[in-house]
Amino acid sequence: MANARTVLVVGLYVEDQPGVVPPRFEHLPATAATLGLGWTVQHLNRLDPAAWHADPPAGIILTGSKHCLGEDCTLDDYRPLSALLDDLPRVPVFGICFGHQFLNHRDGGTLERFGRYREDNDFPITLGDDPLFAGLPNPCHLPENHGQRVATPGRGWRVVATSDDGIEATRHASLPRISFQFHPEYWPRSQHPDNGRTLVTRWLSTL
């Protein structure tokens, strides 16, 4: 199977071009390669769930987005992504920012604005009990860039990290899916690069 060692990155930013690695992810293909993993980017609008169902990837990363669910878009706008996730329940998923919000909201979680736009490359996160967090400082400083948050997690999701802004990470109880409000992939921009690098590399190493 051609995709058995490939990470599929689903671009949820409106400006992403199909097949192009977004600048905020440009350092990650080389990281994946050191673990023997390939890297494929597909924009939501070009996603073919049937093709990936026939030849599943090793893991799926859901990017952030400038959209806000419930404001300028709805779950119906992401039907190809929902179909992909429904078709591949055993493929590990790593949701970031909008991806985190989408995963929880599609399972019945609620979203809300929280009165500010958080943009901070060094924001303290309180980590809970999760294998990806083992050995990291607590609180752990990581980059934030968002104005919407998960207010209540979706069905089957449990909160595994929090901050003064609320829910920062969730993990699904029965499916191999984890999601983050913060941006671990921003480590070249962060004052504490090893924290984000550790999280991403640890997840990739499980695939």
Secondary structure by P-SEA (a helix, b strand, c coil): cccccbbbbbbcccccccccccccccccaaaaaaacbbbbbbccccccaaaaaaccccbbbbbbcccccccccccccaaaaaaaaaaccccbbbbccaaaaaaaaaabbbbbbccccccccbbbbbbccccccccccccbbbbbbbccccccccccccccccccccccccccccccbbbbccccccccccccaaaaaaaaaaaaaac
